[in-house]
Amino acid sequence: MSPHPLGLPSSQAPYHCDLRLNVLMHQKIDQPWGLSVHGTGVVRAEPEIARIAVAVDVVQPEAEAAFADASTAVTRVREAIRAHSIPDSAVSSSRLSIKSAYDGYGESRKLLGFRCRVEYAIQTREIEAVQRLVTAIVAAGAEHVDSVTFDVLDKPTMRDRARREAVAAARRKAEVYADAAGVRLGSVVHIQDLNPEMDEMTRGHGGGGGISTDDLAPGAVEVTAAVLVGYALES
């Protein structure tokens, strides 16, 4: 008598298979309650505002010289911003820092002097003029463009639309499953938001001085929503 692949004698093989089939047939879902489906909604819109983060960054052997050069550059940058008809109220309070500047790392690093950095955040509705504005600011002395971000004014309305689309998508999916299973879709018994507001997207570009002309194309602002919806089922 040849041995069974699982180590059972051939005479016991049918018994083993019947036992396994019996276990599978009696398996069931713990606490069955209905149908759970996932839905996603995406809403896109043309940008209405641009936010530009720039910085003046100056290194000089002496702290006083670094501060003086930074102050001169700041004056030129502010003039460049005003020349593009952007009011002072659209420019955030600048953040100034001054600290030692080094070349290299560890014990071999060398003191270069002092770095004075002044950061600005600028907001404008003139989307088409962003490239010219950034070019003028860089030429005035703010050589670090940290980011350019495009956004809309009424993000909550876009978010509401995306959530409605997500629920509608979940409903369509649930109806397909119910129809395929030969049952009727009942009432909603559970809704779970899967997209916190912090996950929403704006169209943005990281900078550090490396933004090209093509990078400044605004594209579209996108807001997404995802939801998990539970339905009761009726026979």
C-alpha positions in Angstrom: 0.0 0.0 0.0 1.6 3.3 -1.1 1.7 6.1 1.4 -0.5 9.1 1.1 1.3 12.4 0.3 0.2 13.8 3.7 1.5 10.7 5.5 -1.8 8.9 5.7 -2.3 5.4 4.5 -4.2 5.2 1.2 -7.2 3.6 3.0 -7.5 6.8 5.2 -7.2 9.3 2.3 -10.9 9.4 1.4 -11.7 9.9 5.1 -9.2 12.8 5.3 -10.6 14.6 2.2 -14.2 14.2 3.5 -13.2 15.7 6.9 -11.5 18.7 5.2 -14.5 19.3 2.9 -16.8 19.1 5.9 -14.8 21.8 7.8 -14.8 24.1 4.7 -18.6 23.8 4.3 -19.2 24.8 7.9 -17.0 27.8 7.9 -18.9 31.1 8.1 -18.3 34.8 8.6 -18.3 35.9 12.2 -21.2 38.3 12.9 -22.5 38.7 9.3 -24.3 41.9 8.9 -24.5 43.0 5.3 -22.3 44.6 2.6 -19.3 46.9 3.0 -18.0 48.9 0.1 -15.4 51.6 -0.6 -16.0 54.7 -2.7 -13.7 57.5 -3.9 -14.5 60.9 -5.2 -12.2 63.4 -7.0 -12.9 67.0 -7.7 -10.6 69.3 -9.8 -10.6 73.0 -10.3 -8.6 75.7 -11.9 -6.3 77.5 -9.3 -7.4 80.9 -8.1 -4.5 81.9 -5.9 -0.7 81.2 -5.7 1.4 81.1 -2.6 5.1 81.7 -3.0 7.7 81.1 -0.3 11.0 82.8 -0.8 14.1 83.6 1.2 17.0 86.0 1.3 20.1 84.1 2.4 23.4 86.0 2.9 26.7 84.7 4.3 29.4 87.2 5.4 32.5 86.8 7.7 31.0 89.1 10.3 27.4 89.1 11.7 27.0 92.8 11.2 27.9 92.6 7.5 25.6 89.6 7.0 22.7 91.5 8.6 23.4 94.7 6.5 23.6 92.8 3.2 20.4 91.0 4.1 18.6 94.2 4.9 19.6 95.7 1.6 18.3 92.6 -0.3 15.1 92.7 1.7 14.4 96.3 0.7 14.9 95.4 -3.0 12.7 92.3 -2.7 9.9 94.3 -1.0 10.1 96.9 -3.8 9.9 94.2 -6.4 6.8 92.7 -4.8 5.1 96.1 -4.6 6.0 96.8 -8.3 3.7 93.8 -9.1 0.8 95.5 -7.4 0.8 93.1 -4.5 -0.2 94.9 -1.2 1.8 94.5 2.0 -1.1 92.7 3.5 -0.6 89.8 1.1 3.0 89.3 2.3 3.4 87.5 5.6 5.6 88.8 8.4 9.1 87.9 7.5 11.1 85.5 9.7 14.7 86.5 10.3 17.4 84.3 11.6 21.2 84.7 12.0 23.6 81.9 12.9 27.1 80.6 12.3 27.7 79.2 8.8 30.1 76.3 8.3 31.6 74.4 5.4 31.8 70.7 5.8 30.9 68.4 8.7 32.3 67.1 11.9 35.7 68.1 13.3 36.9 69.1 9.8 34.3 71.7 9.2 35.4 75.3 8.8 33.7 78.5 9.9 32.7 80.6 7.0 31.1 83.4 9.0 27.5 84.2 9.7 24.3 83.4 7.7 21.4 85.8 7.8 18.2 84.5 6.4 14.9 86.3 5.9 11.8 84.3 4.8 8.7 85.6 3.1 5.3 84.1 2.1 3.5 85.9 -0.7 0.0 85.4 -1.9 -1.4 86.6 -5.2 -4.5 86.0 -7.4 -2.6 86.9 -10.5 -1.9 83.4 -11.6 -0.6 84.3 -15.0 1.9 86.7 -13.6 3.5 84.2 -11.1 6.5 83.5 -13.4 7.3 87.2 -13.8 6.9 87.8 -10.1 9.2 85.0 -9.1 11.8 86.1 -11.7 11.7 89.7 -10.3 12.0 88.5 -6.7 15.0 86.3 -7.5 16.7 89.2 -9.4 16.1 91.5 -6.4 18.0 89.2 -4.1 15.7 86.4 -2.8 17.7 83.6 -4.5 15.9 80.8 -2.6 12.4 80.0 -3.9 11.3 77.4 -1.4 7.9 76.6 -2.9 5.2 77.8 -5.3 1.7 76.4 -4.4 -1.5 76.9 -6.3 -4.8 76.7 -4.5 -8.5 77.7 -4.6 -10.3 80.1 -2.3 -13.2 77.8 -1.4 -11.6 74.5 -0.6 -14.5 73.4 1.8 -17.0 73.4 -1.1 -14.7 71.3 -3.2 -14.2 68.9 -0.3 -18.0 68.6 0.1 -18.4 67.7 -3.6 -15.7 65.1 -3.4 -17.4 63.5 -0.4 -20.7 63.3 -2.2 -19.1 61.7 -5.2 -17.4 59.2 -2.9 -20.7 58.2 -1.4 -22.4 57.9 -4.8 -19.5 55.7 -6.1 -19.9 53.5 -3.0 -23.6 53.2 -3.7 -23.1 52.2 -7.4 -20.6 49.5 -6.4 -23.0 48.2 -3.7 -25.8 48.0 -6.2 -23.7 45.9 -8.5 -22.7 43.5 -5.8 -26.3 43.2 -4.5 -27.7 42.5 -8.0 -25.0 39.9 -8.7 -25.8 38.2 -5.4 -29.6 38.2 -6.1 -30.4 40.4 -3.0 -31.7 43.9 -2.5 -29.8 46.7 -1.0 -31.1 47.9 2.3 -30.5 51.0 4.4 -27.1 52.5 5.3 -25.9 51.2 8.6 -22.3 52.5 8.7 -20.3 55.3 7.2 -16.5 55.8 7.8 -14.5 58.7 6.4 -11.2 57.4 5.0 -9.8 60.8 3.9 -8.9 63.2 6.7 -8.8 66.8 5.6 -5.0 66.9 6.0 -4.8 64.5 3.0 -6.2 67.0 0.5 -3.9 68.1 -2.3 -2.9 71.4 -3.8 -0.7 71.8 -6.8 2.7 72.8 -5.6 6.4 72.9 -6.5 9.3 72.6 -4.2 12.0 75.1 -4.9 15.3 75.8 -3.2 16.1 77.9 -6.3 15.6 75.0 -8.8 12.2 75.9 -10.2 12.0 76.0 -14.0 9.6 77.8 -16.3 7.7 74.6 -16.9 7.4 74.0 -13.2 5.4 77.2 -12.8 2.5 75.8 -14.9 -0.4 75.8 -12.4 -2.2 72.7 -13.5 -5.3 71.9 -11.5 -6.1 71.8 -7.8 -7.3 68.4 -6.7 -9.4 67.3 -3.7 -10.1 63.7 -3.0 -12.4 61.9 -0.6 -12.8 58.2 0.2 -15.5 56.6 2.3 -16.4 53.1 3.6 -20.2 52.5 3.6 -22.0 49.6 5.1 -25.4 48.5 3.8 -28.0 46.1 5.2 -29.1 43.4 2.7 -32.7 42.2 2.1 -33.6 38.9 0.5 
